[in-house]
């Protein structure tokens, strides 16, 4: 019995030591996870809308795609828009001012409520779904005071010289801030935005995409572009340089709408997926499709075409989705 006691005592001692070590490791892991979570949440992008300029349902659409909404089977989808948040700096921005801006600013405020309704709006171009929400800053609505609106030179001139947008400038509801191709704008510590020109139907303004960089990660936002081969850059190479890429996915495939699709030459989702066909899953997973036309099956919660691409690693933007920077 005497010989057994030290052995038992030693076993309990080792067990106790093991439990202590396990506890310390567990605490360290929890701390590390908490730390990472805090880093993730300090600066991040949130999806405020996913539909093409005309929204979902689209006006006068009597087809099955929009009939599902009218029959109460699916919910309304807000127009393509991103929100950018810096919790530490207590600031937030919009990427594009859509006709759904009222709801989108409210949804953004649910993430961060501050004295200023918005700290700035970055516009991509002058098509209806991307800038007409500015009207709600005017005297008939909010009557805002000098909301910063970041624009390229041609877009700035368009807003200054055409009503009703010129009234927003004259009454100082908005304050236009000029952007330049590939010139970064520093927003807060470690957070910056860089516009870059992309080919599109530029009837009234240039069209830009944005690179959004935080302290830890970066993202592309290209909601509108003509076919990828018309761009001077290689989209696959550009995606590899960032952590997330919100890309134009207006149409899923050719023949989707009853008109010559060359008139609206967006890259089809299947074309974009083909470009990434030989890339690994890690790279494919960076692609987040956004800006879906009402006819696009990607707007539906589940669809065979959509599900097959998700199985390969591609992602589809949804309202409320957030990614850390």
Backbone bond lengths (Angstrom), bond angles and torsions (degrees), N, CA, C in turn:
res aa  C-N    CA-C-N  psi(-1)  N-CA   C-N-CA  omega(-1)  CA-C   N-CA-C  phi
1 X - - - 1.459 - - 1.517 110.59 -
2 X 1.310 115.74 -37.55 1.452 120.70 -179.65 1.529 110.87 -61.30
3 X 1.343 114.53 -40.82 1.451 118.67 -178.73 1.537 112.16 -70.70
4 X 1.324 113.92 -26.53 1.462 118.04 -177.52 1.536 112.41 -75.48
5 X 1.309 116.25 -33.57 1.457 119.70 -173.73 1.520 113.25 -59.75
6 X 1.363 117.14 -47.93 1.471 116.57 178.20 1.518 112.29 -59.89
7 X 1.357 115.27 -37.06 1.467 118.09 -179.95 1.519 110.80 -63.26
8 X 1.350 116.16 -45.04 1.455 120.31 -179.78 1.516 110.28 -64.32
9 X 1.337 114.82 -43.45 1.460 119.95 179.80 1.511 110.77 -61.40
10 X 1.321 115.98 -41.44 1.465 121.06 -179.76 1.516 110.77 -66.68
11 X 1.373 116.45 -37.28 1.463 120.14 179.83 1.518 109.99 -64.80
12 X 1.322 116.37 -45.52 1.456 119.60 178.75 1.519 111.56 -63.30
13 X 1.342 113.99 -36.58 1.465 118.87 179.76 1.515 110.74 -64.29
14 X 1.326 116.26 -43.48 1.457 120.29 179.16 1.523 110.91 -67.10
15 X 1.344 114.45 -38.76 1.470 118.50 178.08 1.514 110.83 -62.93
16 X 1.331 114.39 -43.09 1.471 118.82 178.60 1.507 111.99 -61.92
17 X 1.358 114.70 -42.89 1.464 118.97 178.80 1.524 110.72 -62.52
18 X 1.322 116.06 -40.51 1.465 120.82 179.51 1.529 110.58 -61.91
19 X 1.344 115.17 -43.29 1.461 119.47 179.84 1.530 111.57 -64.78
20 X 1.333 115.20 -38.87 1.466 119.28 178.35 1.521 110.69 -63.38
21 X 1.358 115.59 -46.08 1.461 120.63 179.44 1.528 110.00 -61.98
22 X 1.342 115.91 -43.68 1.462 120.71 179.72 1.525 110.33 -61.17
23 X 1.339 115.98 -40.19 1.460 121.08 179.26 1.525 110.74 -64.32
24 X 1.344 115.94 -44.68 1.467 120.23 -179.61 1.523 111.53 -64.48
25 X 1.344 116.04 -42.00 1.465 120.37 178.36 1.522 109.66 -62.72
26 X 1.355 115.06 -43.89 1.458 119.99 179.62 1.518 110.80 -60.72
27 X 1.331 116.19 -44.23 1.470 120.43 179.24 1.514 111.06 -62.47
28 X 1.346 115.44 -40.94 1.468 120.02 179.58 1.519 110.44 -63.13
29 X 1.352 116.26 -42.12 1.465 120.68 179.83 1.524 110.94 -64.46
30 X 1.346 115.10 -43.53 1.458 119.36 178.99 1.514 110.49 -62.45
31 X 1.344 115.51 -43.35 1.471 119.69 178.86 1.517 110.80 -61.85
32 X 1.356 115.37 -43.22 1.451 119.71 -178.73 1.524 110.63 -65.11
33 X 1.355 116.18 -41.50 1.458 119.79 178.26 1.520 110.87 -63.78
34 X 1.352 115.53 -41.86 1.462 120.16 179.00 1.513 110.37 -63.48
35 X 1.342 114.98 -42.25 1.466 120.08 179.32 1.517 110.19 -62.36
36 X 1.343 115.64 -45.22 1.466 119.48 179.58 1.518 111.32 -63.74
37 X 1.350 116.14 -38.09 1.450 120.69 179.96 1.523 110.18 -64.10
38 X 1.344 115.87 -40.54 1.460 120.31 178.87 1.523 110.40 -64.44
39 X 1.339 116.18 -42.02 1.463 119.94 177.70 1.517 109.87 -62.62
40 X 1.340 115.78 -42.15 1.468 120.99 -179.07 1.527 110.99 -61.02
41 X 1.336 115.51 -41.21 1.458 119.48 -172.58 1.521 114.28 -86.23
42 X 1.306 118.23 -14.03 1.459 119.65 -174.79 1.522 111.58 -65.86
43 X 1.303 117.67 -43.88 1.459 123.59 176.45 1.533 107.32 -130.21
44 X 1.329 116.12 125.32 1.460 117.35 -178.52 1.525 111.75 -158.18
45 X 1.321 114.00 163.73 1.463 123.19 176.83 1.522 107.45 -107.35
46 X 1.323 116.41 138.53 1.455 120.26 173.63 1.529 109.60 -126.21
47 X 1.314 116.67 140.54 1.462 121.84 -179.02 1.527 109.40 -82.61
48 X 1.330 116.14 121.74 1.467 121.81 -178.02 1.526 112.63 -105.86
49 X 1.320 117.13 -7.34 1.460 120.83 179.04 1.512 110.37 -174.26
50 X 1.333 116.49 153.53 1.463 119.99 -175.17 1.524 114.54 -130.88
51 X 1.333 117.66 -11.39 1.471 120.55 -172.79 1.527 112.52 -84.40
52 X 1.316 116.00 160.76 1.465 123.10 175.45 1.525 108.92 -66.34
53 X 1.324 117.08 169.43 1.473 124.38 -172.62 1.526 115.41 -43.35
54 X 1.332 117.70 -40.60 1.460 121.24 -175.36 1.519 112.97 -84.68
55 X 1.328 116.76 -0.81 1.452 120.86 175.19 1.511 114.80 76.66
56 X 1.332 114.12 -176.37 1.464 121.10 177.17 1.516 108.70 -140.99
57 X 1.344 118.60 120.91 1.465 127.23 5.65 1.528 111.29 -73.56
58 X 1.318 116.33 158.16 1.454 120.37 179.01 1.528 110.25 -93.48
59 X 1.326 115.38 150.17 1.461 121.72 -177.08 1.531 111.81 -55.46
60 X 1.326 115.15 133.59 1.465 123.80 174.47 1.525 114.17 61.25
61 X 1.318 117.24 22.33 1.468 119.53 176.67 1.525 109.20 -90.44
62 X 1.326 116.34 118.72 1.460 122.03 179.98 1.537 111.16 -108.10
63 X 1.326 116.28 11.72 1.460 120.24 -177.60 1.528 110.72 -83.02
64 X 1.314 115.17 171.14 1.462 120.59 -175.10 1.521 112.56 -60.62
65 X 1.342 116.80 -31.62 1.467 119.72 -177.78 1.529 111.61 -60.23
66 X 1.325 117.42 -42.35 1.458 121.53 -179.39 1.526 112.31 -94.32
67 X 1.317 116.28 -22.71 1.459 120.17 178.08 1.526 110.26 -61.95
68 X 1.317 116.24 -31.54 1.465 120.62 178.48 1.519 111.30 -58.16
69 X 1.350 115.59 -37.43 1.472 119.42 177.42 1.527 110.47 -68.62
70 X 1.326 116.39 -47.97 1.464 120.84 -177.05 1.528 112.33 -63.48
71 X 1.317 116.10 -25.03 1.468 120.31 177.93 1.523 111.64 -88.62
72 X 1.347 116.12 1.58 1.458 120.59 177.00 1.514 114.97 79.25
73 X 1.331 116.86 16.47 1.463 120.39 -177.42 1.529 112.52 -86.27
74 X 1.328 117.51 -28.58 1.465 121.60 179.27 1.527 109.12 -133.57
75 X 1.324 115.75 163.41 1.460 120.76 -177.81 1.524 111.50 -93.23
76 X 1.311 115.23 160.10 1.467 122.11 173.68 1.529 108.65 -61.95
77 X 1.328 116.62 145.26 1.456 121.90 176.36 1.528 108.76 -113.40
78 X 1.305 117.17 129.07 1.460 121.65 178.63 1.521 110.17 -76.33
79 X 1.332 115.37 158.59 1.466 121.57 -174.91 1.531 110.99 -74.77
80 X 1.309 115.46 146.96 1.466 124.17 -175.16 1.521 113.33 -44.95
81 X 1.331 116.14 122.33 1.468 121.40 -177.16 1.525 108.62 -166.81
82 X 1.329 116.19 143.23 1.463 121.71 173.79 1.519 109.69 -116.70
83 X 1.313 115.11 148.17 1.453 121.13 170.41 1.522 108.69 -111.31
84 X 1.320 116.76 143.57 1.465 122.39 178.17 1.517 108.03 -120.88
85 X 1.325 117.23 130.08 1.454 121.66 -173.68 1.529 111.19 -130.03
86 X 1.324 115.38 136.54 1.457 122.12 170.53 1.527 106.48 -123.31
87 X 1.329 116.14 101.74 1.465 120.48 -175.23 1.515 112.37 -66.66
88 X 1.324 116.93 -37.78 1.460 119.95 -178.50 1.523 111.05 -66.36
89 X 1.338 116.31 -42.12 1.465 120.61 179.51 1.525 112.08 -81.84
90 X 1.333 115.81 -10.95 1.471 122.20 -178.10 1.532 111.61 57.24
91 X 1.343 114.48 50.86 1.457 120.74 179.58 1.525 110.25 -136.17
92 X 1.354 114.95 155.22 1.467 120.21 -177.72 1.522 110.06 -150.83
93 X 1.317 115.33 148.44 1.465 121.76 -176.13 1.525 110.02 -136.78
94 X 1.339 114.46 157.84 1.462 121.82 173.76 1.519 109.83 -109.50
95 X 1.318 116.24 146.04 1.462 121.06 169.89 1.519 106.77 -112.21
96 X 1.327 113.70 101.99 1.461 128.53 -174.73 1.534 110.79 87.55
97 X 1.335 113.34 143.62 1.472 122.22 178.63 1.517 106.98 -110.52
98 X 1.311 117.11 95.81 1.455 122.03 -173.41 1.529 111.28 -90.50
99 X 1.325 117.51 167.20 1.469 120.14 173.64 1.530 112.61 -61.28
100 X 1.334 117.04 -14.46 1.474 121.83 178.16 1.527 111.95 -95.84
101 X 1.313 117.73 19.64 1.462 121.95 -172.09 1.527 113.31 -60.14
102 X 1.329 117.67 -32.21 1.471 120.21 -179.89 1.518 110.95 -58.16
103 X 1.331 116.48 -51.42 1.460 120.88 179.96 1.519 111.20 -69.57
104 X 1.327 116.27 -36.30 1.464 119.26 -176.33 1.523 112.31 -69.55
105 X 1.324 117.27 -36.97 1.469 119.52 175.87 1.525 110.19 -67.42
106 X 1.333 116.51 -37.13 1.467 119.53 176.76 1.518 110.46 -63.87
107 X 1.327 116.51 -44.29 1.466 120.14 179.13 1.521 111.40 -63.47
108 X 1.330 116.46 -36.40 1.460 120.53 177.33 1.524 110.81 -67.81
109 X 1.326 116.62 -37.52 1.469 121.22 178.41 1.522 111.71 -65.07
110 X 1.323 117.07 -25.08 1.462 120.06 175.96 1.521 111.22 -66.74
111 X 1.326 116.69 -23.13 1.466 121.26 175.09 1.518 110.92 -82.98
112 X 1.326 115.53 -40.89 1.469 120.71 -176.58 1.521 109.29 -152.41
113 X 1.325 115.35 114.79 1.461 120.48 179.14 1.523 108.84 -99.70
114 X 1.319 116.85 121.03 1.461 122.22 -178.97 1.520 110.34 -132.64
115 X 1.340 115.64 172.68 1.472 120.72 179.77 1.526 110.99 -63.75
116 X 1.339 116.70 -39.71 1.463 120.52 179.03 1.528 108.70 -86.92
117 X 1.328 116.14 133.72 1.458 119.47 -177.31 1.520 110.81 -63.70
118 X 1.336 116.71 -33.15 1.463 122.12 176.91 1.521 108.09 -158.33
119 X 1.326 117.50 144.33 1.463 120.87 -178.06 1.522 112.80 -94.86
120 X 1.308 116.75 -0.33 1.457 119.85 176.72 1.510 111.88 160.83
121 X 1.344 114.93 156.60 1.462 122.21 178.02 1.519 108.11 -129.22
122 X 1.318 116.72 127.00 1.462 122.46 176.08 1.524 108.44 -101.68
123 X 1.337 117.00 119.87 1.467 121.47 -178.77 1.527 110.83 -96.47
124 X 1.325 115.99 142.22 1.461 119.63 176.80 1.529 112.09 -92.53
125 X 1.362 117.20 -39.53 1.463 119.33 -178.99 1.532 110.72 -174.77
126 X 1.331 115.73 178.81 1.468 121.44 -172.92 1.524 113.73 -99.99
127 X 1.325 117.59 49.60 1.454 121.83 167.65 1.521 107.97 -105.09
128 X 1.330 116.57 151.45 1.466 121.07 -161.23 1.525 115.62 -53.97
129 X 1.317 117.63 -33.04 1.455 119.04 -176.92 1.508 114.79 -80.56
130 X 1.332 116.94 -1.91 1.461 119.44 -170.12 1.527 115.13 -116.85
131 X 1.331 117.70 -10.82 1.468 117.83 179.70 1.523 114.39 -142.61
132 X 1.336 118.71 -16.74 1.465 119.76 -172.21 1.526 113.52 -68.78
133 X 1.321 117.67 -14.07 1.458 120.34 174.52 1.527 112.89 -65.06
134 X 1.333 116.28 -14.41 1.468 119.79 176.84 1.526 111.40 -57.19
135 X 1.353 117.26 -27.28 1.468 120.72 -176.64 1.523 111.66 -58.69
136 X 1.325 117.63 -25.88 1.460 119.99 -178.32 1.531 113.27 -76.35
137 X 1.317 116.55 -6.53 1.466 120.06 172.48 1.528 111.15 -84.64
138 X 1.352 117.57 -9.11 1.460 123.25 -172.97 1.511 114.99 -79.66
139 X 1.340 115.18 -178.79 1.460 121.94 -173.63 1.525 113.45 -66.90
140 X 1.348 117.54 -26.62 1.460 119.39 178.37 1.525 112.04 -75.15
141 X 1.315 116.94 -12.44 1.458 120.60 -177.90 1.534 110.31 -126.07
142 X 1.329 117.17 -105.19 1.462 121.14 -172.74 1.521 113.93 -74.16
143 X 1.331 116.95 -31.33 1.456 119.63 -174.94 1.522 110.68 61.23
144 X 1.321 115.65 48.40 1.466 121.60 -174.78 1.529 112.02 -68.20
145 X 1.314 115.00 164.95 1.464 121.12 178.43 1.516 110.25 -120.34
146 X 1.328 115.58 109.37 1.463 123.72 172.57 1.535 114.70 49.54
147 X 1.299 115.63 51.90 1.462 119.45 172.00 1.526 108.49 -68.14
148 X 1.330 119.23 122.72 1.469 120.38 179.77 1.522 111.49 -64.60
149 X 1.324 116.04 125.69 1.458 121.66 177.96 1.523 107.88 -123.56
150 X 1.322 116.32 114.33 1.460 122.34 -175.80 1.523 109.68 -89.76
151 X 1.338 116.18 123.40 1.463 121.09 -175.72 1.522 111.72 -139.36
152 X 1.315 115.65 155.38 1.455 121.08 170.51 1.532 108.49 -75.70
153 X 1.350 119.00 163.51 1.478 121.89 -174.03 1.525 115.05 -55.67
154 X 1.337 117.87 -45.64 1.460 120.02 -178.58 1.529 111.03 -67.34
155 X 1.308 115.95 -38.99 1.456 120.55 177.55 1.524 110.22 -65.21
156 X 1.300 117.59 -40.13 1.465 122.65 178.55 1.528 110.14 -60.70
157 X 1.331 116.35 -46.08 1.456 120.97 179.62 1.521 111.10 -63.26
158 X 1.325 116.64 -39.34 1.466 121.56 179.17 1.526 110.76 -61.27
159 X 1.309 117.47 -44.04 1.461 121.41 -179.52 1.531 111.68 -68.84
160 X 1.309 116.34 -33.94 1.469 120.87 -177.51 1.520 112.94 -75.37
161 X 1.333 117.38 -25.84 1.470 120.08 -170.88 1.532 114.10 -114.79
162 X 1.327 117.65 4.09 1.468 120.67 179.67 1.528 110.52 -130.35
163 X 1.346 114.75 129.10 1.443 119.14 175.46 1.517 110.63 -78.94
164 X 1.337 117.32 154.84 1.465 127.19 3.53 1.524 114.47 -84.93
165 X 1.333 115.78 1.11 1.471 120.04 -174.80 1.517 111.72 -64.95
166 X 1.331 116.06 -35.70 1.471 120.01 -179.84 1.525 111.34 -61.51
167 X 1.334 116.87 -29.15 1.459 120.06 178.09 1.526 111.22 -68.32
168 X 1.315 116.61 -34.79 1.459 120.30 176.31 1.526 110.77 -61.16
169 X 1.335 114.97 -37.95 1.467 120.53 178.81 1.527 109.79 -72.01
170 X 1.346 116.73 -47.22 1.467 121.16 -177.14 1.525 111.85 -61.94
171 X 1.334 117.37 -38.84 1.465 121.25 -179.39 1.531 112.35 -86.89
172 X 1.312 115.21 2.29 1.471 121.88 178.38 1.524 112.37 60.18
173 X 1.336 115.21 32.86 1.464 118.88 170.83 1.525 110.00 -70.24
174 X 1.335 114.96 -35.28 1.465 120.50 176.77 1.525 109.55 -125.96
175 X 1.295 115.68 154.94 1.466 122.14 177.32 1.528 107.71 -122.04
176 X 1.326 116.86 110.66 1.458 120.86 -176.21 1.516 111.84 -76.60
177 X 1.322 115.71 133.02 1.460 122.09 179.50 1.526 108.13 -123.48
178 X 1.314 116.58 122.79 1.464 121.70 -173.39 1.522 112.54 -75.76
179 X 1.308 114.67 131.51 1.460 122.01 173.02 1.522 108.95 -103.84
180 X 1.319 115.71 158.15 1.463 120.93 175.33 1.522 109.59 -134.82
181 X 1.321 114.44 146.88 1.466 122.10 -179.15 1.524 110.99 -51.29
182 X 1.332 116.13 124.84 1.472 124.25 176.75 1.527 114.30 64.42
183 X 1.319 118.16 15.18 1.469 121.37 178.18 1.529 108.96 -102.80
184 X 1.315 117.04 116.86 1.458 121.90 -175.32 1.524 112.09 -73.36
185 X 1.328 115.19 147.64 1.458 122.81 173.76 1.527 107.27 -114.42
186 X 1.322 117.70 120.13 1.461 121.98 177.98 1.527 109.13 -83.76
187 X 1.318 116.44 122.96 1.462 120.91 -177.09 1.525 112.03 -98.03
188 X 1.325 116.28 -54.00 1.463 122.04 176.18 1.520 106.90 -142.68
189 X 1.310 116.37 -175.61 1.461 120.47 -179.76 1.522 110.81 -60.22
190 X 1.328 115.13 114.51 1.458 120.47 178.13 1.502 115.57 80.03
191 X 1.326 118.17 2.33 1.463 121.04 -178.48 1.518 109.66 -118.53
192 X 1.332 116.62 120.66 1.462 120.19 -179.27 1.521 111.16 -143.26
193 X 1.333 114.93 158.20 1.458 122.66 -177.49 1.527 108.96 -130.01
194 X 1.328 116.43 132.34 1.458 121.32 -179.35 1.530 110.14 -124.75
195 X 1.344 118.26 119.49 1.465 120.67 176.78 1.527 111.00 -83.90
196 X 1.320 117.05 149.46 1.467 120.40 174.99 1.527 108.02 -144.70
197 X 1.327 115.75 140.04 1.462 121.90 -177.06 1.526 111.75 -70.82
198 X 1.332 115.21 139.74 1.465 121.04 174.12 1.529 108.37 -132.88
199 X 1.331 118.15 151.38 1.471 120.75 -179.77 1.523 111.19 -73.76
200 X 1.335 115.47 131.54 1.459 120.74 177.84 1.519 108.08 -160.80
201 X 1.330 118.03 -179.04 1.460 121.13 178.99 1.532 108.39 -77.70
202 X 1.322 116.72 93.07 1.467 121.43 -171.56 1.529 112.09 -94.79
203 X 1.318 116.14 63.76 1.464 119.56 -178.25 1.532 112.17 -65.00
204 X 1.341 116.71 -40.80 1.463 120.18 -174.37 1.527 114.07 -119.29
205 X 1.304 117.34 -15.35 1.468 119.89 -177.39 1.518 110.39 -157.46
206 X 1.306 115.57 172.64 1.459 120.38 169.88 1.533 107.96 -70.64
207 X 1.319 115.14 169.89 1.465 120.15 171.08 1.524 107.58 -125.06
208 X 1.333 115.06 133.16 1.463 118.69 178.76 1.521 110.74 -127.79
209 X 1.318 113.55 157.00 1.451 121.94 164.81 1.517 105.78 -107.44
210 X 1.310 116.85 174.09 1.461 120.20 179.90 1.524 111.41 -132.19
211 X 1.329 114.77 143.59 1.457 120.49 167.03 1.520 106.42 -106.17
212 X 1.307 116.78 123.88 1.459 122.74 -177.77 1.525 107.72 -112.15
213 X 1.324 116.34 119.26 1.466 120.94 -175.42 1.517 111.56 -119.27
214 X 1.331 115.91 126.98 1.453 122.20 174.34 1.516 110.41 -104.99
215 X 1.306 115.87 -167.34 1.471 119.97 -178.25 1.517 112.46 -69.30
216 X 1.334 116.13 -26.70 1.460 119.42 -174.19 1.525 115.28 -120.90
217 X 1.329 116.57 -30.41 1.453 119.16 -175.93 1.524 111.22 -140.70
218 X 1.339 115.31 172.96 1.467 120.04 -177.64 1.523 110.34 -142.04
219 X 1.342 114.62 161.42 1.464 119.91 -177.58 1.519 110.69 -145.23
220 X 1.340 115.69 152.17 1.460 122.60 170.33 1.519 108.65 -104.18
221 X 1.328 115.96 146.53 1.462 121.51 172.44 1.519 107.49 -132.65
222 X 1.334 116.01 107.53 1.469 122.23 179.43 1.520 107.39 -130.51
223 X 1.338 118.31 81.87 1.463 120.78 -176.48 1.521 114.38 -76.24
224 X 1.341 116.71 -22.05 1.466 120.95 -179.02 1.524 109.86 -140.14
225 X 1.326 115.46 128.24 1.464 120.73 175.95 1.529 106.82 -161.28
226 X 1.317 116.92 153.48 1.460 120.11 171.14 1.530 108.22 -74.88
227 X 1.301 118.15 -171.60 1.460 120.56 -177.94 1.536 110.84 -53.18
228 X 1.334 115.52 143.90 1.464 120.66 -175.40 1.525 112.58 -57.41
229 X 1.324 117.81 -34.88 1.465 120.47 -176.66 1.531 112.25 -69.00
230 X 1.347 117.33 -13.87 1.463 120.51 177.96 1.525 112.12 -85.10
231 X 1.320 116.54 -8.70 1.471 121.97 178.07 1.513 108.49 -88.98
232 X 1.326 115.09 143.74 1.466 120.02 -178.30 1.529 112.50 -70.24
233 X 1.319 116.24 -14.16 1.457 119.79 -178.36 1.527 111.49 -105.61
234 X 1.317 115.17 159.57 1.464 122.18 177.96 1.521 108.04 -92.47
235 X 1.329 117.48 113.86 1.455 120.69 -174.66 1.527 111.85 -61.21
236 X 1.310 117.94 -35.81 1.467 120.05 179.26 1.520 110.29 -62.66
237 X 1.331 116.33 -45.56 1.462 120.84 179.13 1.527 111.42 -63.51
238 X 1.333 116.60 -38.59 1.465 120.45 -179.87 1.529 111.32 -67.75
239 X 1.312 116.69 -39.01 1.460 120.46 178.73 1.522 110.73 -64.51
240 X 1.315 116.57 -37.43 1.464 120.65 -179.46 1.529 112.57 -64.90
241 X 1.335 117.17 -21.15 1.461 121.33 -178.26 1.529 113.07 -81.55
242 X 1.338 116.87 -13.29 1.465 120.83 -175.62 1.526 110.37 -121.39
243 X 1.333 115.17 179.39 1.460 120.70 179.35 1.524 112.62 -98.54
244 X 1.340 116.20 -26.48 1.458 121.51 178.59 1.526 108.33 -141.47
245 X 1.342 115.40 150.19 1.461 119.63 178.35 1.530 109.40 -142.18
246 X 1.332 115.92 104.49 1.459 121.57 176.31 1.524 107.78 -84.23
247 X 1.343 116.36 108.59 1.459 121.11 -169.22 1.524 113.37 -116.69
248 X 1.333 114.67 148.83 1.465 123.66 178.11 1.526 110.63 -53.20
249 X 1.338 114.34 120.12 1.464 120.09 178.46 1.526 109.27 -134.56
250 X 1.323 116.12 41.94 1.464 121.49 -174.93 1.531 111.81 -52.50
251 X 1.330 116.32 -47.37 1.469 120.56 -179.23 1.521 110.44 -122.72
252 X 1.324 115.07 147.67 1.464 119.10 179.43 1.523 111.02 -78.87
253 X 1.355 115.44 -45.70 1.467 118.61 -177.44 1.526 110.00 -157.16
254 X 1.304 115.52 170.02 1.474 121.71 -179.23 1.527 110.51 -63.05
255 X 1.350 115.74 149.18 1.447 120.79 177.96 1.519 114.34 82.42
256 X 1.310 116.31 8.84 1.465 120.74 -174.93 1.529 113.09 -71.55
257 X 1.325 116.50 -29.88 1.469 120.72 179.49 1.529 109.61 -124.66
258 X 1.340 117.98 152.70 1.471 121.43 -175.43 1.520 113.26 -83.05
259 X 1.314 116.59 57.04 1.461 121.97 176.39 1.520 107.23 -156.43
260 X 1.343 118.69 160.08 1.463 119.50 178.64 1.534 110.61 -59.98
261 X 1.306 116.83 116.03 1.455 119.95 -174.54 1.525 112.72 -74.60
262 X 1.344 115.91 -7.77 1.462 119.80 173.01 1.531 111.01 -68.09
263 X 1.338 116.13 -18.90 1.471 120.40 177.86 1.523 111.33 -72.24
264 X 1.302 116.21 -22.65 1.470 121.72 178.75 1.533 107.68 -130.62
265 X 1.325 116.79 74.04 1.474 121.53 -167.16 1.527 115.64 -78.99
266 X 1.310 115.76 58.72 1.472 119.40 174.25 1.532 109.53 -77.18
267 X 1.328 117.80 156.75 1.472 118.96 173.03 1.521 109.57 -72.60
268 X 1.322 117.18 126.27 1.458 119.79 176.19 1.527 108.84 -67.00
269 X 1.318 116.57 151.02 1.462 120.34 177.31 1.524 110.55 -56.63
270 X 1.332 116.58 -41.83 1.472 119.14 -178.80 1.529 111.40 -65.12
271 X 1.338 117.32 -30.52 1.468 120.86 177.77 1.527 110.50 -70.43
272 X 1.325 116.11 -43.01 1.461 119.83 178.56 1.524 110.26 -63.88
273 X 1.322 116.21 -44.61 1.467 120.30 179.07 1.524 111.48 -60.01
274 X 1.328 116.26 -36.90 1.467 121.03 179.46 1.522 111.02 -63.31
275 X 1.334 117.12 -38.09 1.463 121.25 179.34 1.529 111.56 -62.97
276 X 1.341 116.42 -29.52 1.465 121.51 -178.08 1.529 112.25 -99.79
277 X 1.321 115.94 9.44 1.465 121.36 -172.53 1.524 113.59 -54.97
278 X 1.332 117.20 -41.15 1.471 120.15 -176.36 1.526 113.14 -92.52
279 X 1.325 116.93 0.89 1.466 119.92 179.60 1.528 109.91 -80.46
280 X 1.333 116.12 159.27 1.462 119.64 179.97 1.525 110.76 -74.59
281 X 1.305 115.66 168.86 1.460 121.33 -176.51 1.543 111.20 -62.96
282 X 1.314 116.69 -33.85 1.467 121.38 179.31 1.530 110.69 -57.76
283 X 1.340 116.08 -43.73 1.467 120.63 179.55 1.524 111.00 -71.21
284 X 1.312 117.14 -44.06 1.467 120.53 178.73 1.529 111.13 -58.94
285 X 1.327 115.97 -35.94 1.455 121.26 -176.78 1.532 112.85 -67.94
286 X 1.319 116.92 -16.23 1.460 120.51 176.41 1.522 112.36 -74.60
287 X 1.331 116.03 -24.20 1.466 121.46 -177.24 1.524 110.25 -77.56
288 X 1.341 115.40 121.42 1.460 121.95 177.34 1.531 107.11 -121.45
289 X 1.305 117.26 106.30 1.465 121.12 -177.95 1.533 110.58 -71.52
290 X 1.354 115.78 141.25 1.462 121.16 -178.36 1.534 108.96 -150.90
291 X 1.349 117.23 168.61 1.473 123.28 176.78 1.525 110.82 71.92
292 X 1.341 115.29 61.22 1.461 122.10 -175.31 1.530 111.72 -90.79
293 X 1.329 117.32 128.64 1.449 121.35 172.66 1.536 109.23 -66.33
294 X 1.334 116.47 155.40 1.466 120.29 -178.18 1.518 112.41 -58.17
295 X 1.339 116.93 -25.30 1.463 122.03 -179.28 1.528 112.40 -82.10
296 X 1.315 117.08 -10.13 1.464 122.16 -172.15 1.534 110.88 -76.30
297 X 1.329 118.03 121.42 1.477 120.00 179.14 1.529 113.13 -62.18
298 X 1.333 117.28 -14.94 1.469 120.23 178.11 1.520 112.00 -66.29
299 X 1.343 117.27 -18.16 1.463 120.47 176.94 1.527 111.70 -71.64
300 X 1.334 116.03 -21.67 1.456 120.03 -179.89 1.532 109.39 -78.13
301 X 1.316 114.69 148.56 1.464 119.37 -176.71 1.522 111.60 -59.48
302 X 1.318 115.69 -40.79 1.460 120.23 179.24 1.521 109.41 -139.28
303 X 1.326 115.89 133.87 1.455 122.74 179.96 1.517 107.73 -153.98
304 X 1.320 117.17 144.22 1.465 120.92 -176.00 1.525 112.14 -56.69
305 X 1.354 116.88 -46.56 1.466 120.62 -179.61 1.523 111.08 -63.36
306 X 1.315 115.73 -46.13 1.461 121.49 179.95 1.529 110.94 -63.85
307 X 1.311 116.48 -46.30 1.465 120.93 -177.80 1.528 111.98 -62.77
308 X 1.332 116.94 -34.78 1.470 120.21 -179.53 1.528 110.84 -66.20
309 X 1.335 117.00 -36.24 1.468 120.31 178.76 1.526 111.38 -76.12
310 X 1.315 116.38 -35.36 1.465 119.50 176.11 1.524 110.32 -62.53
311 X 1.327 115.92 -36.31 1.459 120.56 179.09 1.530 111.73 -64.12
312 X 1.333 115.77 -25.34 1.473 120.32 178.92 1.527 112.13 -87.57
313 X 1.334 116.71 -6.93 1.456 119.73 176.66 1.512 115.67 116.53
314 X 1.330 118.05 -13.72 1.465 120.60 179.91 1.532 109.88 -69.29
315 X 1.341 115.45 149.82 1.460 120.33 -179.89 1.531 111.00 -114.80
316 X 1.320 115.43 155.81 1.464 122.18 178.31 1.521 108.04 -124.44
317 X 1.329 115.71 125.79 1.458 120.52 -176.54 1.521 111.26 -62.82
318 X 1.310 115.95 142.27 1.450 123.43 174.64 1.522 108.69 -134.42
319 X 1.323 116.74 145.26 1.456 120.27 177.84 1.528 109.38 -57.78
320 X 1.326 115.39 132.39 1.459 120.16 -178.81 1.518 114.36 96.71
321 X 1.341 116.88 -15.38 1.467 120.18 176.19 1.526 109.95 -62.32
322 X 1.329 117.73 135.81 1.459 121.27 178.28 1.516 110.79 -130.80
323 X 1.325 116.30 144.48 1.468 120.90 176.57 1.526 108.89 -131.76
324 X 1.300 116.55 135.67 1.450 122.11 -175.82 1.515 113.38 -80.71
325 X 1.314 115.85 146.02 1.456 122.73 177.40 1.531 111.27 -112.59
